[in-house]
């Protein structure tokens, strides 16, 4: 008999997108699924819609809870999941109707415990752009699985992007046995700005075989209201907290020389985005210069820039890093306004 697969769907104020997401899941060609909708205290009519889906299809289960964020909603779903494998779908995105079947068949054929697939970035004007990810092979066994983790935490200094592989969990099919056996869970996004990378740091060191499905199966949607495009006053502080957590976790997995340059490159990329959000998104224009000065003067930022080998970076990134290092606040503001 085909194995049961759990699909966990956190739901929060996405009434205009939830039908698109659920249509793609209910029409999966792989039928032996349970869909766990976790209504995370939605203020719109999402809770009602969740109950309507459960009333129409016995494969749908609904949990209503107080709002606590994406990671906590996923954990609640994990607590009741009954499948052999589990995936996590964001309710404002959608999937190919063959996603579960493709990933499951690949797992079975390769005798793997985990499968990642490629995905599309769906733009606001309806274009599907294949996301750039650099997988060095289509199968990772044993210690080689850790290579995936290295690719998620950052790319080598000479690579064009800041990371090789996206860290998001919605493109994966995971062993629920591994998750429950080792007590793996998501931290709160209110504690760490990226709960997905922390999940992967726990999970990938326990996985024995990860395979890559080359067919894109997931549509990561730019809906124009993404949280990633809104101003977060505490973003820089949260990035530093994440860096500290990453170092704590990764020091237990790798020697520092194996991962530090990758991690520092990714961190500096996130610092540049913090500066960009100040220039572009901060509604309090009078505080922009002060906030950028705080970033540039920060001890962690200055140490990372000092320890990172910028010689292989693209010229523009090297320039921005130099402006940060020498605290050229006005030049950074002008540069990011031009780049906008």
BELMO-V415202 format. One record per residue. N is the residue number from 1. RES is the residue in three letters. SS is DSSP state (H for helix, E for strand, C for the rest). PSI is psi as a letter, one per 20 degrees, with the letter a starting at -180 (999 if undefined). OMEGA is omega in degrees with one decimal (NA if undefined). Layout:
N;RES;SS;PSI;OMEGA
N;RES;SS;PSI;OMEGA
//
This chain:
1;UNK;C;q;179.6
2;UNK;C;q;-176.0
3;UNK;C;q;174.6
4;UNK;C;p;178.2
5;UNK;E;p;-179.8
6;UNK;E;p;176.6
7;UNK;E;o;-177.9
8;UNK;E;p;-175.6
9;UNK;E;n;173.0
10;UNK;E;p;-175.7
11;UNK;E;p;176.4
12;UNK;C;o;174.0
13;UNK;C;l;180.0
14;UNK;C;l;-174.4
15;UNK;C;h;-176.4
16;UNK;C;i;-177.2
17;UNK;C;i;-170.8
18;UNK;H;h;-179.7
19;UNK;H;g;177.7
20;UNK;H;g;179.7
21;UNK;H;g;-175.2
22;UNK;H;h;176.1
23;UNK;H;g;-180.0
24;UNK;H;h;-178.6
25;UNK;H;g;-179.2
26;UNK;H;h;179.8
27;UNK;C;j;178.2
28;UNK;C;p;178.7
29;UNK;C;h;172.1
30;UNK;C;o;-167.4
31;UNK;C;h;-174.0
32;UNK;C;m;-177.0
33;UNK;E;q;165.6
34;UNK;E;p;179.7
35;UNK;E;o;-178.6
36;UNK;E;o;178.7
37;UNK;E;p;-179.6
38;UNK;E;o;178.4
39;UNK;E;o;-172.6
40;UNK;E;l;178.0
41;UNK;C;k;-178.6
42;UNK;C;q;179.9
43;UNK;C;i;175.8
44;UNK;C;b;-177.3
45;UNK;C;k;179.9
46;UNK;H;h;-179.8
47;UNK;H;g;177.8
48;UNK;H;g;-180.0
49;UNK;H;h;178.0
50;UNK;H;g;-179.7
51;UNK;H;h;178.2
52;UNK;H;g;177.6
53;UNK;H;g;179.8
54;UNK;H;h;-179.9
55;UNK;H;h;-177.0
56;UNK;H;h;-173.8
57;UNK;C;o;-176.3
58;UNK;C;i;178.2
59;UNK;C;i;-177.6
60;UNK;E;p;174.7
61;UNK;E;q;-175.4
62;UNK;E;p;171.8
63;UNK;E;p;174.1
64;UNK;E;p;-178.1
65;UNK;E;r;174.5
66;UNK;C;q;-177.7
67;UNK;C;p;178.2
68;UNK;C;j;177.0
69;UNK;C;r;-172.9
70;UNK;H;g;-176.9
71;UNK;H;g;179.9
72;UNK;H;h;177.4
73;UNK;H;g;177.1
74;UNK;H;h;179.4
75;UNK;H;h;177.8
76;UNK;H;g;176.4
77;UNK;H;g;178.7
78;UNK;H;h;-178.2
79;UNK;H;h;-175.7
80;UNK;H;i;-178.3
81;UNK;C;q;-176.1
82;UNK;C;i;-176.4
83;UNK;C;r;172.5
84;UNK;C;h;177.5
85;UNK;E;q;-178.2
86;UNK;E;q;171.3
87;UNK;E;r;-176.2
88;UNK;E;p;-177.1
89;UNK;C;p;175.8
90;UNK;C;p;-169.7
91;UNK;C;i;174.2
92;UNK;C;j;173.1
93;UNK;C;a;174.0
94;UNK;E;r;-174.3
95;UNK;E;r;165.4
96;UNK;C;q;-177.6
97;UNK;C;i;178.4
98;UNK;C;j;-174.4
99;UNK;H;g;-175.6
100;UNK;H;g;-179.8
101;UNK;H;g;-178.9
102;UNK;H;g;-177.8
103;UNK;H;g;179.9
104;UNK;H;g;179.6
105;UNK;H;h;178.8
106;UNK;H;g;176.2
107;UNK;H;g;-177.2
108;UNK;H;g;-177.8
109;UNK;H;h;-176.2
110;UNK;H;i;-176.0
111;UNK;C;l;-178.0
112;UNK;C;r;176.4
113;UNK;C;i;-175.6
114;UNK;E;q;176.3
115;UNK;E;p;171.9
116;UNK;E;q;174.6
117;UNK;E;r;172.9
118;UNK;E;r;-175.4
119;UNK;E;r;176.5
120;UNK;E;q;162.6
121;UNK;E;o;179.3
122;UNK;E;o;-174.9
123;UNK;C;r;-179.2
124;UNK;C;h;179.1
125;UNK;C;j;170.4
126;UNK;C;j;177.7
127;UNK;C;q;176.5
128;UNK;E;o;-177.9
129;UNK;E;p;179.7
130;UNK;E;p;-178.9
131;UNK;C;q;179.9
132;UNK;C;o;175.1
133;UNK;C;q;-176.7
134;UNK;C;n;171.6
135;UNK;C;p;-176.8
136;UNK;C;i;-180.0
137;UNK;C;r;179.2
138;UNK;C;j;177.5
139;UNK;E;p;179.2
140;UNK;E;p;-178.1
141;UNK;E;q;173.0
142;UNK;H;c;-178.4
143;UNK;H;h;-179.5
144;UNK;H;h;178.5
145;UNK;H;h;-178.9
146;UNK;H;h;176.2
147;UNK;H;h;176.8
148;UNK;H;g;179.0
149;UNK;H;g;176.7
150;UNK;H;g;179.6
151;UNK;H;h;179.5
152;UNK;H;h;-176.0
153;UNK;H;i;178.1
154;UNK;C;r;178.2
155;UNK;C;r;175.9
156;UNK;C;q;-174.9
157;UNK;C;h;-176.2
158;UNK;C;i;-178.6
159;UNK;C;q;-175.6
160;UNK;C;g;-179.7
161;UNK;C;r;179.5
162;UNK;C;h;174.5
163;UNK;C;q;177.5
164;UNK;C;h;-173.7
165;UNK;C;p;177.3
166;UNK;C;q;-174.7
167;UNK;C;i;-173.4
168;UNK;C;q;-176.6
169;UNK;H;i;-175.2
170;UNK;H;i;178.6
171;UNK;H;j;-173.2
172;UNK;E;q;169.4
173;UNK;E;o;-168.6
174;UNK;E;q;175.6
175;UNK;E;o;178.3
176;UNK;H;h;177.5
177;UNK;H;g;177.7
178;UNK;H;g;-178.1
179;UNK;H;g;-176.0
180;UNK;H;h;-179.6
181;UNK;H;h;-175.2
182;UNK;C;j;175.8
183;UNK;C;k;-178.3
184;UNK;C;p;-178.4
185;UNK;C;r;177.4
186;UNK;C;p;171.7
187;UNK;C;r;177.2
188;UNK;C;p;175.5
189;UNK;C;i;176.3
190;UNK;C;i;176.7
191;UNK;C;g;179.5
192;UNK;C;p;-174.9
193;UNK;C;h;175.9
194;UNK;C;o;177.9
195;UNK;H;h;-175.5
196;UNK;H;g;-178.7
197;UNK;H;h;178.9
198;UNK;H;h;174.1
199;UNK;H;g;-177.7
200;UNK;H;h;177.4
201;UNK;H;h;176.0
202;UNK;H;g;-171.3
203;UNK;H;g;-170.9
204;UNK;C;h;177.1
205;UNK;C;i;177.5
206;UNK;C;h;-179.2
207;UNK;C;q;-179.4
208;UNK;C;h;-179.4
209;UNK;E;p;176.7
210;UNK;E;p;178.2
211;UNK;E;q;-176.8
212;UNK;E;p;174.1
213;UNK;E;o;-172.9
214;UNK;E;h;-179.5
215;UNK;E;p;176.1
216;UNK;E;p;-175.3
217;UNK;E;i;-173.9
218;UNK;E;q;179.3
219;UNK;E;o;179.2
220;UNK;E;o;-164.6
221;UNK;E;p;168.9
222;UNK;C;n;-176.2
223;UNK;C;j;176.2
224;UNK;C;i;-179.3
225;UNK;C;k;-175.6
226;UNK;C;q;175.7
227;UNK;H;h;-179.1
228;UNK;H;i;-178.8
229;UNK;H;j;178.3
230;UNK;C;q;-177.6
231;UNK;C;p;176.8
232;UNK;C;o;-176.7
233;UNK;C;h;-176.7
234;UNK;C;j;-173.4
235;UNK;H;g;-177.2
236;UNK;H;g;177.9
237;UNK;H;g;179.9
238;UNK;H;h;177.3
239;UNK;H;h;178.1
240;UNK;H;h;177.3
241;UNK;H;g;178.9
242;UNK;H;g;179.2
243;UNK;H;g;179.4
244;UNK;H;g;179.1
245;UNK;H;g;179.5
246;UNK;H;g;179.8
247;UNK;H;g;178.6
248;UNK;H;g;-177.8
249;UNK;H;g;-173.7
250;UNK;H;h;176.7
251;UNK;C;h;178.0
252;UNK;C;i;-176.2
253;UNK;C;g;-174.7
254;UNK;C;q;165.2
255;UNK;C;q;-176.6
256;UNK;H;h;-177.3
257;UNK;H;i;-179.1
258;UNK;H;h;-170.7
259;UNK;H;i;-169.3
260;UNK;H;g;-179.0
261;UNK;H;h;176.3
262;UNK;H;g;-177.4
263;UNK;H;g;179.9
264;UNK;H;h;178.2
265;UNK;H;g;179.8
266;UNK;H;g;179.8
267;UNK;H;g;179.5
268;UNK;H;h;173.6
269;UNK;H;h;178.8
270;UNK;H;h;174.9
271;UNK;H;g;177.2
272;UNK;H;h;178.3
273;UNK;H;h;175.0
274;UNK;H;g;178.0
275;UNK;H;g;179.3
276;UNK;H;g;-179.0
277;UNK;H;h;175.7
278;UNK;H;g;-176.9
279;UNK;H;g;-170.3
280;UNK;H;h;-168.7
281;UNK;H;i;-176.0
282;UNK;C;o;-179.0
283;UNK;C;h;179.7
284;UNK;C;n;-172.2
285;UNK;H;h;-178.8
286;UNK;H;i;-178.1
287;UNK;H;i;-174.8
288;UNK;H;g;-176.6
289;UNK;H;g;179.9
290;UNK;H;g;-178.4
291;UNK;H;h;177.8
292;UNK;H;h;177.6
293;UNK;H;g;177.4
294;UNK;H;g;179.1
295;UNK;H;g;-175.6
296;UNK;H;h;-178.2
297;UNK;H;i;-174.5
298;UNK;C;p;-177.4
299;UNK;H;g;-179.8
300;UNK;H;g;179.5
301;UNK;H;g;-178.4
302;UNK;H;h;178.7
303;UNK;H;g;-179.4
304;UNK;H;g;178.6
305;UNK;H;g;179.7
306;UNK;H;h;-175.5
307;UNK;H;i;-176.6
308;UNK;C;p;177.8
309;UNK;C;o;-177.0
310;UNK;H;i;-171.4
311;UNK;H;h;-177.9
312;UNK;H;i;-178.1
313;UNK;C;q;170.7
314;UNK;C;q;-172.6
315;UNK;H;g;-176.7
316;UNK;H;g;178.4
317;UNK;H;h;177.9
318;UNK;H;g;179.2
319;UNK;H;g;-179.0
320;UNK;H;g;177.9
321;UNK;H;h;179.1
322;UNK;H;g;178.5
323;UNK;H;h;175.7
324;UNK;H;g;-177.8
325;UNK;H;g;-177.0
326;UNK;C;j;171.2
327;UNK;C;l;179.5
328;UNK;C;m;-169.7
329;UNK;H;g;-177.2
330;UNK;H;g;179.5
331;UNK;H;h;177.6
332;UNK;H;g;179.8
333;UNK;H;g;179.8
334;UNK;H;g;-177.5
335;UNK;H;g;-178.3
336;UNK;H;h;173.6
337;UNK;H;h;178.1
338;UNK;H;g;-178.8
339;UNK;H;h;-179.4
340;UNK;C;999;NA
//
